[in-house]
Amino acid sequence: MTPTWNSSDPVTTDAERPRERLLARGPGALTDAELLAVMLGTGFSGCSALELARRALARAGSTAGLLASGAAELRHLRGFGPVRAARLVATLELVRRALLEEAAQRDVLTSPEAVRDYLRLSLSTLPHEAFLALFLDSQNRLLAARELFRGTLAQTSVYPREVVKAALAENAAAVIFAHNHPSGVAEPSRADELLTSSLKSALALVDIRTLDHFVVAGQRVVSFAERGLL
């Protein structure tokens, strides 16, 4: 029997398949390009949302690279523009906030993976060094997460006095530090160890505990506390 086609039958396009697969099988069944295509919704003339997603990921080099791109960079990708660029940046920010909310609702030390995931999203693909502080209350619940200092490819100047001022302003009882190594080497340097010791001593003077210091390089996150460096 020869199959027939009716003009009223729905046509499944590349742009629609990822959405249908997500609804049928869940997001875990989709590739990075397919998930991005669902978020984009549509492509442009001659280019489906799925093809647009593939091109964007190829140009960025990786999913992490695309997510690390700012709105100004994304809007220059053909087919993105300001609306889609803003949508992607907003999606990433929602994920960050969700991870922070999870940490804020309970003892940070009982949800170390949420903290690590947040740090990876915030630091792993930055082209420069950045120094963050997570300020905690007496129950080790998150009060605030702040980028305190920003540096160059190889170093960041961190001032203990400013760290203490920021901790007092947040009424923090404890602090967790984090910074990234754009070089891709996650091992703490001797300078990192000396800085951590200096910060720990300065904060102890005002009765604020230093719980950990994380070094982020790509997807690797190294803990000072786990290494016995605190």
Backbone bond lengths (Angstrom), bond angles and torsions (degrees), N, CA, C in turn:
res aa  C-N    CA-C-N  psi(-1)  N-CA   C-N-CA  omega(-1)  CA-C   N-CA-C  phi
1 M - - - 1.468 - - 1.528 108.95 -
2 T 1.319 116.19 132.04 1.461 120.29 -179.06 1.517 109.76 -83.26
3 P 1.358 117.52 125.26 1.463 118.96 179.77 1.515 111.19 -66.04
4 T 1.317 116.39 143.68 1.461 120.97 178.51 1.511 109.69 -110.91
5 W 1.296 114.98 159.18 1.469 120.27 179.07 1.505 108.99 -127.81
6 N 1.301 116.22 133.81 1.459 121.51 179.81 1.519 108.47 -109.76
7 S 1.294 117.25 136.83 1.469 120.73 -177.22 1.509 112.41 -61.57
8 S 1.323 117.91 -17.30 1.466 120.12 179.06 1.517 112.55 -85.96
9 D 1.379 116.55 -9.91 1.455 119.34 178.95 1.516 110.07 -68.91
10 P 1.346 118.79 140.00 1.455 120.83 178.26 1.520 111.19 -68.63
11 V 1.315 116.56 142.77 1.457 122.16 177.86 1.515 108.55 -103.99
12 T 1.318 115.91 125.14 1.459 120.04 179.86 1.523 108.98 -87.85
13 T 1.298 117.40 117.01 1.462 122.41 179.79 1.514 109.68 -101.38
14 D 1.347 115.94 170.12 1.465 120.53 177.20 1.516 110.92 -57.18
15 A 1.363 115.45 -36.30 1.460 119.14 -177.11 1.521 111.55 -68.76
16 E 1.367 117.18 -28.19 1.457 120.18 -175.90 1.521 112.48 -89.03
17 R 1.310 117.96 -29.40 1.463 119.82 -175.22 1.527 113.13 -58.04
18 P 1.319 119.51 -46.25 1.471 118.18 179.84 1.521 112.69 -58.70
19 R 1.330 116.48 -40.31 1.465 119.39 179.38 1.520 111.13 -64.05
20 E 1.314 115.84 -42.84 1.456 119.71 179.56 1.523 111.57 -65.59
21 R 1.334 116.35 -40.25 1.462 120.21 178.59 1.522 110.91 -65.90
22 L 1.319 116.86 -38.39 1.466 120.18 178.63 1.527 110.18 -61.42
23 L 1.325 116.51 -45.61 1.458 120.24 -178.76 1.529 111.81 -67.46
24 A 1.334 116.05 -33.11 1.464 119.84 -177.12 1.525 112.65 -83.37
25 R 1.336 116.89 -38.23 1.463 120.63 -172.20 1.526 115.14 -117.03
26 G 1.327 117.35 -11.53 1.455 120.08 -177.56 1.521 111.23 94.71
27 P 1.340 117.81 160.09 1.466 121.53 -175.26 1.521 114.05 -64.30
28 G 1.329 117.45 -25.94 1.463 120.12 -178.72 1.518 113.36 -65.27
29 A 1.335 117.10 -18.44 1.473 120.64 -178.67 1.521 112.41 -83.92
30 L 1.319 117.68 -8.38 1.460 121.43 -175.15 1.527 112.18 -97.66
31 T 1.311 115.87 149.91 1.465 121.38 173.82 1.528 108.84 -77.34
32 D 1.334 116.23 170.28 1.462 119.83 177.32 1.526 110.68 -59.11
33 A 1.340 116.36 -42.78 1.465 120.15 -179.40 1.522 111.04 -63.19
34 E 1.326 117.09 -39.67 1.462 120.72 -179.59 1.530 111.45 -67.59
35 L 1.330 116.44 -40.85 1.466 119.28 177.38 1.526 110.66 -62.85
36 L 1.337 115.98 -42.22 1.457 119.78 178.46 1.525 110.56 -64.65
37 A 1.336 117.23 -38.30 1.460 121.17 178.62 1.528 111.44 -62.17
38 V 1.331 116.89 -39.51 1.468 120.75 177.57 1.525 109.97 -61.06
39 M 1.336 115.92 -42.35 1.457 119.72 -179.55 1.533 111.53 -67.58
40 L 1.355 116.69 -39.23 1.460 120.41 -179.89 1.524 111.54 -68.01
41 G 1.338 116.55 -35.64 1.458 120.76 177.63 1.512 113.79 86.19
42 T 1.324 116.81 -60.56 1.466 121.51 -179.20 1.519 109.83 -136.21
43 G 1.321 114.98 163.11 1.459 120.25 175.22 1.517 109.34 -102.10
44 F 1.331 116.29 -137.16 1.455 120.78 174.52 1.520 107.30 -141.25
45 S 1.299 117.66 178.93 1.463 121.59 -174.66 1.524 111.53 -52.80
46 G 1.340 115.42 119.15 1.449 120.42 178.36 1.511 114.69 83.90
47 C 1.325 117.14 3.19 1.467 120.57 -177.93 1.524 109.08 -145.18
48 S 1.329 117.21 113.71 1.460 121.12 179.87 1.525 110.40 -72.29
49 A 1.311 114.96 168.51 1.468 119.57 177.56 1.518 110.49 -61.43
50 L 1.338 116.73 -36.97 1.467 119.95 -179.57 1.521 111.04 -66.83
51 E 1.323 117.10 -41.82 1.461 120.07 178.48 1.530 110.39 -67.31
52 L 1.319 116.87 -39.28 1.460 121.16 176.84 1.521 110.24 -60.31
53 A 1.332 116.38 -42.68 1.460 121.04 178.90 1.526 110.76 -62.72
54 R 1.328 116.43 -43.56 1.472 120.17 179.40 1.519 111.40 -61.96
55 R 1.328 116.41 -42.58 1.468 120.51 179.87 1.524 110.91 -63.99
56 A 1.329 115.85 -42.28 1.467 119.65 -179.08 1.525 111.13 -64.06
57 L 1.330 117.29 -43.11 1.462 121.20 179.48 1.521 111.17 -66.50
58 A 1.346 116.81 -38.30 1.463 120.13 179.19 1.524 110.55 -65.41
59 R 1.316 116.83 -40.67 1.459 120.27 -179.10 1.530 110.97 -68.92
60 A 1.336 116.74 -38.08 1.467 120.68 -179.58 1.521 112.05 -75.59
61 G 1.345 117.14 -21.00 1.453 120.84 179.19 1.507 114.45 93.84
62 S 1.330 116.88 -24.80 1.464 121.41 -179.27 1.521 108.92 -171.33
63 T 1.319 115.39 167.27 1.465 119.16 175.58 1.523 110.41 -63.28
64 A 1.347 116.18 -42.66 1.466 120.23 179.45 1.520 110.64 -61.32
65 G 1.336 116.45 -40.15 1.456 119.99 179.50 1.515 111.99 -64.01
66 L 1.334 116.19 -39.21 1.464 119.74 178.53 1.518 110.94 -66.07
67 L 1.336 116.30 -44.76 1.464 119.89 -178.96 1.519 112.08 -66.43
68 A 1.333 116.61 -27.66 1.463 120.33 179.98 1.522 112.13 -78.22
69 S 1.329 116.40 -14.81 1.463 120.09 -179.74 1.524 109.95 -69.35
70 G 1.298 115.97 139.46 1.452 119.99 176.85 1.523 110.90 -80.76
71 A 1.328 115.89 170.03 1.463 120.46 -179.41 1.519 111.26 -59.63
72 A 1.339 116.84 -36.97 1.466 120.34 -178.98 1.521 111.46 -62.95
73 E 1.337 116.83 -38.26 1.465 120.21 178.51 1.520 111.03 -73.37
74 L 1.320 117.36 -43.71 1.454 121.28 -176.01 1.520 112.87 -63.78
75 R 1.311 116.65 -35.59 1.460 119.15 -174.96 1.520 112.21 -68.07
76 H 1.346 116.48 -14.46 1.460 120.24 178.11 1.523 112.51 -88.37
77 L 1.338 117.09 -8.03 1.461 120.06 174.72 1.522 108.36 -72.87
78 R 1.324 117.10 130.99 1.461 120.07 -178.11 1.525 110.06 -58.56
79 G 1.308 115.64 128.52 1.454 120.30 178.80 1.519 113.46 95.50
80 F 1.323 118.21 -10.52 1.462 119.94 179.93 1.528 110.46 -89.46
81 G 1.297 118.32 -72.77 1.448 120.20 -176.86 1.521 111.23 74.95
82 P 1.329 117.79 177.25 1.468 121.04 -174.86 1.523 114.58 -65.40
83 V 1.326 117.65 -34.32 1.472 119.83 -176.46 1.520 111.18 -68.91
84 R 1.333 117.61 -50.70 1.459 120.74 -179.27 1.524 111.19 -68.51
85 A 1.321 117.01 -36.60 1.461 119.98 177.49 1.527 110.38 -61.51
86 A 1.314 115.89 -45.38 1.467 120.45 179.32 1.526 110.68 -64.09
87 R 1.335 116.88 -36.99 1.465 120.84 -179.63 1.526 111.07 -63.62
88 L 1.335 117.12 -42.28 1.458 121.00 -179.18 1.524 110.68 -68.36
89 V 1.322 117.05 -44.31 1.457 120.72 179.13 1.531 110.52 -62.91
90 A 1.329 116.68 -39.51 1.464 120.75 178.92 1.526 110.97 -65.69
91 T 1.337 116.91 -38.02 1.462 120.83 178.37 1.516 110.98 -61.65
92 L 1.339 116.45 -45.30 1.455 121.01 179.04 1.526 111.02 -62.25
93 E 1.324 116.12 -41.01 1.466 119.47 -179.68 1.534 110.81 -65.95
94 L 1.323 117.69 -36.05 1.463 120.86 176.44 1.527 111.12 -62.50
95 V 1.340 116.50 -40.29 1.468 120.21 178.51 1.521 109.81 -63.68
96 R 1.331 116.99 -44.97 1.472 120.19 178.18 1.528 110.72 -58.08
97 R 1.317 115.69 -46.44 1.464 119.69 -177.66 1.522 111.55 -65.77
98 A 1.325 117.07 -36.11 1.460 120.42 177.74 1.523 110.19 -62.61
99 L 1.334 116.81 -41.70 1.466 120.49 178.93 1.525 110.82 -66.00
100 L 1.333 116.75 -39.00 1.462 119.85 177.79 1.523 111.33 -66.68
101 E 1.329 116.35 -38.83 1.468 119.49 177.94 1.524 110.95 -62.23
102 E 1.337 115.73 -40.81 1.460 119.66 178.85 1.522 110.52 -61.03
103 A 1.343 116.04 -42.43 1.460 120.21 179.22 1.524 111.37 -68.72
104 A 1.334 116.12 -35.47 1.468 119.88 -177.01 1.526 112.53 -71.46
105 Q 1.332 117.51 -25.01 1.456 120.66 -174.97 1.522 113.44 -82.54
106 R 1.311 116.91 -9.75 1.462 118.95 179.08 1.521 109.82 -152.35
107 D 1.307 116.18 175.67 1.453 122.59 178.88 1.527 109.37 -55.55
108 V 1.332 116.07 120.79 1.468 120.80 -179.16 1.524 111.04 -55.91
109 L 1.324 116.31 -35.81 1.461 120.04 -176.13 1.522 112.70 -70.59
110 T 1.356 117.15 -14.36 1.465 119.68 176.66 1.528 111.31 -94.56
111 S 1.335 117.50 -2.84 1.469 121.38 177.91 1.531 110.11 -131.07
112 P 1.330 116.50 56.39 1.472 119.43 -175.97 1.519 113.49 -62.29
113 E 1.337 118.15 -29.83 1.464 119.27 -178.92 1.525 111.50 -70.19
114 A 1.327 117.22 -34.59 1.463 119.90 176.54 1.517 110.08 -63.09
115 V 1.339 116.19 -40.84 1.467 120.78 178.02 1.523 110.07 -64.49
116 R 1.325 116.57 -46.11 1.470 120.19 179.84 1.532 111.46 -61.75
117 D 1.331 116.54 -42.67 1.465 119.84 179.65 1.522 110.72 -62.78
118 Y 1.331 116.46 -41.43 1.460 120.17 178.46 1.529 110.63 -62.19
119 L 1.326 116.26 -43.46 1.463 120.13 -179.40 1.523 111.37 -66.23
120 R 1.328 117.28 -39.03 1.469 119.64 176.64 1.530 110.60 -60.30
121 L 1.330 116.61 -46.53 1.461 120.35 -179.57 1.521 111.76 -63.42
122 S 1.328 116.34 -35.53 1.457 121.08 -174.60 1.523 113.40 -83.05
123 L 1.347 116.88 -31.61 1.460 119.49 -168.15 1.525 116.54 -121.62
124 S 1.321 117.61 -24.39 1.469 119.89 -164.72 1.524 115.04 -61.17
125 T 1.323 117.95 -31.74 1.466 118.67 -174.92 1.526 114.10 -113.10
126 L 1.321 116.61 11.68 1.467 118.92 178.59 1.528 110.02 -66.96
127 P 1.332 118.47 139.80 1.465 120.93 179.19 1.528 113.26 -81.20
128 H 1.333 116.04 -5.63 1.460 121.73 -179.86 1.520 109.31 -129.25
129 E 1.321 116.62 163.85 1.468 119.51 175.91 1.525 110.16 -77.15
130 A 1.316 115.76 142.65 1.459 122.28 175.08 1.517 108.01 -138.35
131 F 1.311 115.78 145.88 1.465 122.18 -177.57 1.520 108.72 -118.42
132 L 1.328 116.62 118.89 1.459 122.76 -178.07 1.526 111.27 -110.26
133 A 1.310 114.68 156.21 1.468 120.50 172.32 1.518 108.73 -133.57
134 L 1.329 115.98 133.49 1.462 122.50 172.23 1.516 106.75 -104.05
135 F 1.310 116.83 115.95 1.458 121.90 -177.42 1.528 109.72 -94.84
136 L 1.327 116.80 129.69 1.465 122.23 -174.21 1.520 111.54 -120.25
137 D 1.344 115.11 155.21 1.464 119.01 175.55 1.531 110.03 -88.26
138 S 1.314 117.76 -171.66 1.461 121.45 -176.54 1.526 113.10 -67.71
139 Q 1.349 116.83 -16.71 1.464 121.46 177.20 1.535 111.07 -97.62
140 N 1.310 116.11 12.24 1.476 122.70 -178.25 1.528 112.96 62.64
141 R 1.327 115.74 28.05 1.456 120.31 174.68 1.518 109.06 -94.53
142 L 1.321 115.82 146.81 1.461 120.68 -173.91 1.526 111.91 -70.96
143 L 1.323 115.06 128.60 1.461 121.75 173.50 1.521 111.10 -96.38
144 A 1.335 115.82 -43.66 1.467 120.61 -177.95 1.520 109.65 -164.41
145 A 1.320 115.53 154.13 1.460 122.12 173.27 1.523 106.46 -123.41
146 R 1.325 117.01 124.39 1.459 120.01 -175.09 1.514 111.38 -135.73
147 E 1.326 115.99 138.71 1.475 120.74 168.93 1.517 106.25 -83.33
148 L 1.322 116.49 116.67 1.459 121.15 -175.86 1.516 113.39 -93.27
149 F 1.336 116.43 -34.94 1.458 119.89 -176.89 1.528 109.44 -142.16
150 R 1.332 114.77 149.68 1.464 120.89 176.61 1.522 107.83 -133.21
151 G 1.335 115.79 138.07 1.454 119.21 -175.48 1.511 113.76 -127.46
152 T 1.323 115.44 -146.09 1.453 122.94 -177.82 1.527 108.88 -104.43
153 L 1.331 115.33 -167.22 1.454 120.80 178.56 1.518 111.78 -61.46
154 A 1.346 116.58 -33.09 1.463 119.90 -170.57 1.516 115.31 -111.06
155 Q 1.331 119.08 -18.19 1.461 118.08 -175.49 1.527 112.12 -157.76
156 T 1.321 113.65 161.09 1.457 122.04 175.78 1.523 108.02 -136.77
157 S 1.309 116.79 135.43 1.464 120.25 176.08 1.523 108.32 -87.37
158 V 1.330 115.92 122.34 1.465 121.90 -178.62 1.522 108.10 -118.42
159 Y 1.329 116.81 129.53 1.454 121.72 -176.24 1.531 110.22 -111.75
160 P 1.340 117.26 111.74 1.474 120.76 -177.95 1.516 113.79 -51.92
161 R 1.335 117.44 -39.03 1.464 120.12 -178.47 1.535 110.33 -59.97
162 E 1.343 117.06 -42.19 1.462 120.62 -179.76 1.527 111.26 -68.79
163 V 1.324 116.17 -33.59 1.462 120.35 177.78 1.526 110.00 -65.40
164 V 1.328 116.16 -44.00 1.467 120.74 179.16 1.529 110.13 -62.70
165 K 1.327 117.00 -43.63 1.470 120.83 178.88 1.526 111.16 -59.92
166 A 1.326 116.62 -42.52 1.460 120.68 -179.86 1.524 111.12 -66.11
167 A 1.331 117.00 -40.56 1.461 121.15 179.53 1.528 111.30 -64.87
168 L 1.324 116.32 -40.98 1.466 120.15 178.47 1.531 110.80 -67.55
169 A 1.320 116.70 -37.55 1.465 120.60 179.56 1.528 111.19 -63.60
170 E 1.330 116.50 -31.91 1.464 120.88 178.87 1.530 111.78 -87.74
171 N 1.339 116.71 -1.71 1.462 121.81 -176.72 1.527 110.98 56.44
172 A 1.313 115.37 41.90 1.464 121.39 -175.50 1.522 111.90 -80.06
173 A 1.326 115.09 146.03 1.464 121.16 174.00 1.527 110.57 -100.81
174 A 1.335 115.69 -19.27 1.463 120.66 -179.42 1.527 109.12 -154.00
175 V 1.337 114.71 160.79 1.467 119.98 -177.55 1.527 109.54 -138.65
176 I 1.322 115.84 143.49 1.461 122.71 168.52 1.528 106.93 -119.07
177 F 1.315 116.51 129.28 1.466 120.97 -179.97 1.524 110.44 -101.92
178 A 1.320 115.30 157.95 1.462 120.51 174.82 1.518 108.80 -155.75
179 H 1.314 115.47 143.53 1.462 120.11 170.48 1.518 108.60 -148.86
180 N 1.302 116.26 164.05 1.459 121.06 -176.37 1.525 111.62 -109.27
181 H 1.325 114.81 157.45 1.459 122.87 172.69 1.529 107.67 -117.26
182 P 1.339 118.56 97.67 1.466 120.54 179.73 1.527 113.29 -59.12
183 S 1.333 117.09 -18.62 1.467 121.02 178.85 1.522 112.02 -65.20
184 G 1.343 116.43 -20.32 1.455 120.47 -178.47 1.510 114.01 93.83
185 V 1.329 116.77 -2.84 1.474 121.88 178.99 1.523 108.38 -95.38
186 A 1.315 116.87 115.33 1.469 120.72 -173.86 1.522 113.94 -85.14
187 E 1.329 118.07 -11.46 1.458 120.18 -176.46 1.528 111.43 -65.31
188 P 1.341 118.02 131.01 1.458 120.71 176.99 1.532 110.94 -62.18
189 S 1.319 115.95 137.58 1.457 120.46 177.60 1.523 109.73 -87.04
190 R 1.314 115.18 169.18 1.466 119.64 176.19 1.527 110.19 -62.11
191 A 1.340 116.53 -36.23 1.465 120.49 177.62 1.527 110.61 -64.26
192 D 1.325 116.97 -37.30 1.466 120.70 177.40 1.528 110.86 -62.73
193 E 1.322 115.81 -41.18 1.465 120.87 179.95 1.519 111.09 -65.23
194 L 1.333 116.63 -43.64 1.461 120.58 -179.79 1.526 110.88 -65.47
195 L 1.327 116.64 -40.96 1.463 120.81 178.62 1.519 110.35 -62.54
196 T 1.314 117.16 -45.63 1.460 120.91 -179.53 1.519 111.18 -60.85
197 S 1.316 116.80 -42.20 1.460 121.22 178.12 1.522 110.83 -62.20
198 S 1.343 115.98 -41.42 1.465 120.55 179.34 1.521 111.25 -65.46
199 L 1.310 116.82 -42.93 1.470 120.78 179.37 1.527 111.19 -66.23
200 K 1.310 115.80 -41.05 1.464 120.31 179.62 1.525 110.61 -61.48
201 S 1.328 117.09 -42.78 1.463 121.54 179.94 1.523 111.20 -66.61
202 A 1.335 116.89 -43.03 1.459 120.89 -179.32 1.520 111.19 -64.06
203 L 1.328 117.11 -41.67 1.464 120.64 179.96 1.528 112.21 -71.22
204 A 1.323 116.45 -32.59 1.468 120.16 179.32 1.526 111.12 -62.70
205 L 1.328 117.01 -29.11 1.469 121.17 179.33 1.528 111.95 -63.54
206 V 1.326 116.35 -25.80 1.468 119.74 178.02 1.538 110.35 -111.89
207 D 1.326 115.37 22.24 1.467 122.23 173.91 1.532 113.38 62.39
208 I 1.329 116.07 40.13 1.462 121.38 175.32 1.524 108.01 -116.60
209 R 1.340 116.27 128.08 1.463 121.00 -175.95 1.527 111.92 -86.00
210 T 1.316 115.70 144.98 1.459 121.88 172.15 1.528 107.16 -102.71
211 L 1.329 116.51 113.10 1.465 120.70 -173.42 1.527 113.64 -89.97
212 D 1.326 116.12 -33.32 1.466 118.00 -177.88 1.518 109.44 -168.65
213 H 1.310 115.13 165.86 1.462 123.05 172.95 1.526 106.07 -141.43
214 F 1.318 116.37 122.30 1.460 121.46 -178.81 1.521 111.00 -104.98
215 V 1.317 115.48 141.05 1.462 121.04 171.95 1.521 106.99 -112.18
216 V 1.340 115.99 126.33 1.458 121.76 -177.27 1.524 109.55 -111.46
217 A 1.328 115.99 127.80 1.467 121.56 175.53 1.521 107.68 -140.75
218 G 1.318 117.11 106.92 1.453 119.55 -173.17 1.517 109.65 62.70
219 Q 1.321 116.80 -129.27 1.458 120.83 179.52 1.531 112.56 -91.28
220 R 1.319 117.32 -2.54 1.474 120.64 178.46 1.525 110.70 -86.49
221 V 1.315 115.56 136.02 1.460 121.91 176.87 1.523 107.59 -130.68
222 V 1.322 116.35 116.23 1.469 121.48 -177.58 1.526 109.60 -105.00
223 S 1.325 115.95 132.26 1.460 123.10 -178.17 1.522 110.83 -101.04
224 F 1.337 116.37 128.07 1.462 121.07 174.63 1.524 110.79 -62.29
225 A 1.329 115.88 -42.08 1.470 120.27 -177.13 1.522 110.27 -62.17
226 E 1.331 117.01 -42.92 1.455 120.14 -179.57 1.526 111.65 -68.10
227 R 1.322 116.55 -26.35 1.477 120.51 178.61 1.524 112.34 -86.58
228 G 1.342 116.97 -4.40 1.461 120.03 -178.48 1.520 112.52 74.39
229 L 1.343 116.74 29.09 1.471 121.12 -175.74 1.519 112.77 -99.19
230 L 1.336 117.64 3.60 1.461 120.47 178.33 1.511 110.62 -104.04
